[in-house]
Amino acid sequence: MSDSKPLSRRGLLSRSGAACAALGTLALAPSAQAARSASQACVLNGLQPVMLTISGPGVQGNRGKPQPVTDHMLQTHGYQFESAWACGLDALNSLEQHTLKTTLEYDNAEHSLQGPLLENVLQASGVDIAQAMAQGHWLTLQGIDGYRSQLPLAQAVRWRMLLATQLDGTPLSIGGLGPLWASFAPQHIDELKQLPLKQRFTAAVWGLYYIQISAQQPA
């Protein structure tokens, strides 16, 4: 369940992509490399805008703290960090892709979502998932429209949360539910499958652009 109310302005413009050219190849921790089955490395070539930024304990940063102009949305939503890991769409597509099918609240019809698992994306950023879960870390998932959800990392892993980049084989887009949609299949989750359809997706965040990892439940 979301621990804070959505901001009132659903029409916030997406921030411009952070400068990528100086980032180069994103270094992965050995544990992350071992966990990934994809043969390609997570690479930014400087030609794609950043799609996702992750900060918090265990993250191997490839960028510095938020800047007034290029990170205007992060600052609008109240986030600060000293370093973070940022990646583009190619980096996310280089990870092992998974597919889930579920009935969505918007049209009460079954759809197919495809993308990497959230836990694999966190591993690519350098996070030791087993250690982070054992320490009780939490996640804040932030959407471009101001909506955010907060949940324990262990719960997101158990739910097999997906960072979807495609819906029914078509890339998600800004103005729809994309480019990234943190979602899951509630019909396979005991605490969600008995809920009315409209109440099953409160932890899902469309237009996801930032993930904050916290050592404890955020205030």
N, C-alpha and C positions, 0 to 999 in steps of 0.2 A: 504494500500500500504506500502511496505517496505520503511523505512527512511534511510537505509544504504545499500551499495552494499555488496554482498556476498564476503567473503574472497576467495582468488584465490585457496587455497589448499582444494579441495573437499575431499581429502583422509586422513584428520586428524583422528588419532586413537581415539576411545572413551576413556575417562579417566577411571581409575580404580574407583570402587565404594568406597565412603567414609565409614569410619568405622562406623558400625551400632550397635555394641553390647551394647554400653553405652547409646543408645537413649531410649530404652524401649518403653513404651506406649506413643503415641503422644497425648498431651493434646489438647482438642478442646475448643474453647470459647463457652459459652452457646448459643450464636446466631448461631454458626456453628452446634452445636448439634441439635438444633431445626430445622435447615434447612435440615439436612440430613435425608433421609428416610431409609438408610441402617441400618441393625440391628448390624452389626459388627463395631468395633472400628478400626480406622487406626492404625495399629500396625507394628512396625519393630521388628523382632525376632532375628536380628543379623546374619541371614543366607542368606539374599538376599542383593545384591548390591543396592545402591541408584539409582533410575531411574529418579527422578525429585527433583530439589532444587528450592525453592521460597524464595525471600527476598523482603523487602520493608515495607512501612507503614502498620501497622495492623497485620503483620505476627508474630505468636507466635513461636519463634525460638526454635529448638531442637539441633542446632549445632552452632559452632562458625565460625570465619572468615576463608576464604580460606587458605589452606596450600600448600606449594610449590610443594609437590609430589602428594598427594592424590587429589588435586584440580587443577592439572596442566592445564586442558582445560579451567576452569573458568578463570585462570590467563592469559592464551594465548588469550582468547577473551576479556580481559580487565575488568573483573568484580571484585569488592571488596565490602564487607559488613562486619558488625560486628557480625551479627547472621542471621540465615536462618532456614527454615523448609525443611526437607528432608524426602523422603518417597520411599519405594520400590514398586514393582508391586502388592504385596498382598494388600497394603494399598489402591492403586488405584482401585483394583478389589473389595474392600470392600464397595466402594461407589456405589450409584445407577447407573446402566448401561443404556445407551441410544444407539439407533441405528439410523443412517441416511443413506439414499441412494442418491447417486449423480453420475453424469458422470464425470470421471476423465480425466485430460488433457493428461495423459501418453498413453492411448490406446483408448480414445474416447468411452469408454464403461461404463455402469452403474455398480457400486460396492456398497457394504454395509460396513459401518464402525461402530464399536462398541467401547464404552468406557464411562467414566464419563464426564459430562459437565465440562468445564473449571471453571465455577462459583462455582460448588460444590467442586472442588479440592481447589480453593482459600478459600472457607468457611472452609474446613477441616484444612487449615493452620492457621485459626484464623481470617481471613479478614472479616470484616463487609461489605458485598457487597453493600448494599444500601447506607451506609455512604461513602464508597470509590467512588461510582459512583457520588454521590452528590458533592463530593469534586473534581471531575474531574480527577481522577487518570488514569494513562496510564500503559500499559503493554509493555514490551520487551520480545519477545519469541525467544529463542536462540537454534539453532540446532547444532548438533555435527560437521557438515561440515563447520560451520562458518556463514551460512545464518541466518539472524535475521529479524523479522518484528516487527513493533511498531504500536500500535493502542490504542485508548481509551478503557478503561475497559467497559464503557457503550456500545460501539460498539460490543465488543466481546460477551457480554451478549445478546445483541439484535440479533446477528447472531447465537446464540446458539452454540458457538464454542465447539467442542468436542475434548477431548484428547483421540484419538483413540488408542486402544491397539490391535484391531483385524481388519483384512480386509477379508471380505467374510468368516467369521468364523474361520480364521486362525490367530494366533498371529503374529503381526508385529515383524520384527527382524532387528538387525543391519546388514547392507549390503543391506537392502531393504529400507523401509520407516519408520522403527521403531527404538527402541521399542515403542516410543510414536510419534503420529502425530497430531499436532494441526490443525484441519480442520473443515469444515462446508459444508452446502449444498447451493451453490451460486444460484441455480435455484429458491430458495425461498427468496432471498434477493434483494430488488428492485434495489439497486445501482450496483449490480453485474450481475444480470441475463441477461441484454442486452449486456454485454461485450462478445467478442470472448472467447471461452473456455480457450485458453492459457493465458488469462489475468484475469481470475476469482480467481486464487488461490495464488496471490502474498502475501497475509497475512498469508497463511498456512505455517507451518514449520514442515517438517518431521525430524526425529531424534531429537525431542525436548528433552532437558535435563535441561534447566534452564529458569525460569520466573522471571523477575525483575519488581516489582511494583514501579512506580514513582509518586510523588505528582503532577507533571506537565509533559508536553510533553518533552521527552528526547531531548537533544541537538543533 
